[in-house]
Amino acid sequence: MNDDALGKILTDAGLAQFGDSLLNFAYSIALTETTGRPRGTKVQDKILADAAARAGLRKLLPRRVGRGDVANSLEALLGHAWLQKMITLEEIVSCLKAVNLDPSKNFSVLADVALSKLRKQP
């Protein structure tokens, strides 16, 4: 997949909205499995934006975008990867369960996994 096609995915509002729900659900599962207590949570945009920047998504976006748009790009990427059956919920949860003081690193690893799978596509 070329950068233009990837850029369209990263800026797709519908994919971002779906990806937001997917990541909140997956993160809630990861926290529940890690702590042993049921948890429901929303991932902060700052965490997602930091992860997206670390994974190199920022350079694929238009020049003037805010933190929310950068966070949305990661949500769109993961929503697309999941819908295309390139990544499973179990893989997402596994990445998010890694013990790490900075949760954005787990999301960055997840973005790297999704990007590598997408880039292998013609």
C-alpha positions as CSV (number, residue, x, y, z in Angstrom):
1,M,0.0,0.0,0.0
2,N,1.4,3.4,-0.9
3,D,1.5,6.5,1.3
4,D,-1.4,8.2,-0.6
5,A,-3.8,5.3,0.0
6,L,-2.6,5.1,3.6
7,G,-3.2,8.9,4.0
8,K,-6.8,8.4,2.9
9,I,-7.3,5.7,5.5
10,L,-5.7,7.8,8.2
11,T,-8.1,10.8,7.5
12,D,-11.3,8.8,7.1
13,A,-13.7,10.1,9.8
14,G,-15.9,6.9,9.7
15,L,-12.9,4.6,10.2
16,A,-11.7,6.9,13.1
17,Q,-15.1,6.7,14.8
18,F,-15.2,2.9,14.5
19,G,-11.5,2.6,15.5
20,D,-12.3,4.7,18.6
21,S,-14.9,2.2,19.8
22,L,-12.7,-0.7,18.9
23,L,-9.6,0.6,20.8
24,N,-11.7,1.6,23.9
25,F,-13.2,-1.9,23.9
26,A,-9.8,-3.6,23.4
27,Y,-8.1,-1.4,26.0
28,S,-10.9,-2.2,28.5
29,I,-10.4,-5.9,27.9
30,A,-6.6,-5.5,28.3
31,L,-7.1,-3.7,31.6
32,T,-9.7,-6.2,32.8
33,E,-7.4,-9.1,32.0
34,T,-4.4,-7.4,33.6
35,T,-6.0,-6.3,36.8
36,G,-8.5,-9.1,37.2
37,R,-11.3,-6.6,37.7
38,P,-13.9,-5.6,35.1
39,R,-12.9,-2.2,33.6
40,G,-14.4,0.1,31.1
41,T,-12.3,3.0,30.0
42,K,-11.7,5.5,27.2
43,V,-8.2,6.0,25.8
44,Q,-7.1,9.6,26.0
45,D,-6.3,11.4,22.8
46,K,-2.9,12.4,24.2
47,I,-1.9,8.7,24.5
48,L,-3.1,7.9,21.0
49,A,-1.5,11.1,19.5
50,D,1.8,10.3,21.1
51,A,1.6,6.7,19.9
52,A,0.7,7.8,16.3
53,A,3.6,10.3,16.2
54,R,6.0,7.6,17.6
55,A,4.8,5.2,14.9
56,G,5.4,7.7,12.1
57,L,1.7,8.4,11.2
58,R,2.1,12.1,11.8
59,K,4.2,12.6,8.7
60,L,1.5,11.0,6.5
61,L,-1.1,13.5,7.6
62,P,-1.8,17.0,6.3
63,R,0.5,19.7,7.7
64,R,-1.8,21.5,10.1
65,V,-3.7,19.0,12.2
66,G,-4.4,19.0,15.9
67,R,-3.8,16.4,18.5
68,G,-7.3,15.0,18.1
69,D,-6.8,14.5,14.3
70,V,-3.4,12.7,15.0
71,A,-5.2,10.5,17.5
72,N,-8.0,9.8,15.0
73,S,-5.4,8.7,12.5
74,L,-4.3,5.8,14.8
75,E,-8.0,4.9,15.4
76,A,-8.7,4.9,11.7
77,L,-5.6,2.8,10.9
78,L,-6.6,0.1,13.5
79,G,-10.2,0.2,12.5
80,H,-9.3,-0.4,8.9
81,A,-6.8,-3.2,9.7
82,W,-9.4,-4.9,11.9
83,L,-12.2,-4.6,9.3
84,Q,-9.9,-6.0,6.6
85,K,-9.1,-8.9,8.9
86,M,-5.4,-8.0,8.9
87,I,-5.4,-7.9,12.7
88,T,-7.5,-9.7,15.3
89,L,-9.0,-8.4,18.5
90,E,-6.8,-10.9,20.3
91,E,-3.7,-9.3,18.7
92,I,-4.8,-5.8,19.7
93,V,-5.5,-6.9,23.3
94,S,-2.1,-8.7,23.5
95,C,-0.2,-5.6,22.4
96,L,-2.1,-3.4,24.9
97,K,-1.5,-5.9,27.8
98,A,2.2,-5.4,27.7
99,V,3.5,-4.1,31.0
100,N,4.6,-0.6,30.3
101,L,4.7,2.6,32.4
102,D,3.8,4.6,29.3
103,P,0.7,3.2,27.6
104,S,1.4,5.2,24.4
105,K,4.3,2.8,23.8
106,N,1.9,-0.2,23.7
107,F,-0.4,1.7,21.2
108,S,2.7,2.6,19.2
109,V,3.7,-1.1,19.0
110,L,0.2,-1.9,17.9
111,A,0.4,0.8,15.2
112,D,3.6,-0.6,14.0
113,V,2.1,-4.1,13.7
114,A,-0.9,-2.7,11.7
115,L,1.3,-0.6,9.5
116,S,3.6,-3.5,8.6
117,K,0.6,-5.7,7.7
118,L,-1.0,-2.9,5.6
119,R,2.3,-2.1,3.8
120,K,2.5,-5.8,2.7
121,Q,-0.7,-5.3,0.7
122,P,-0.4,-4.4,-3.0
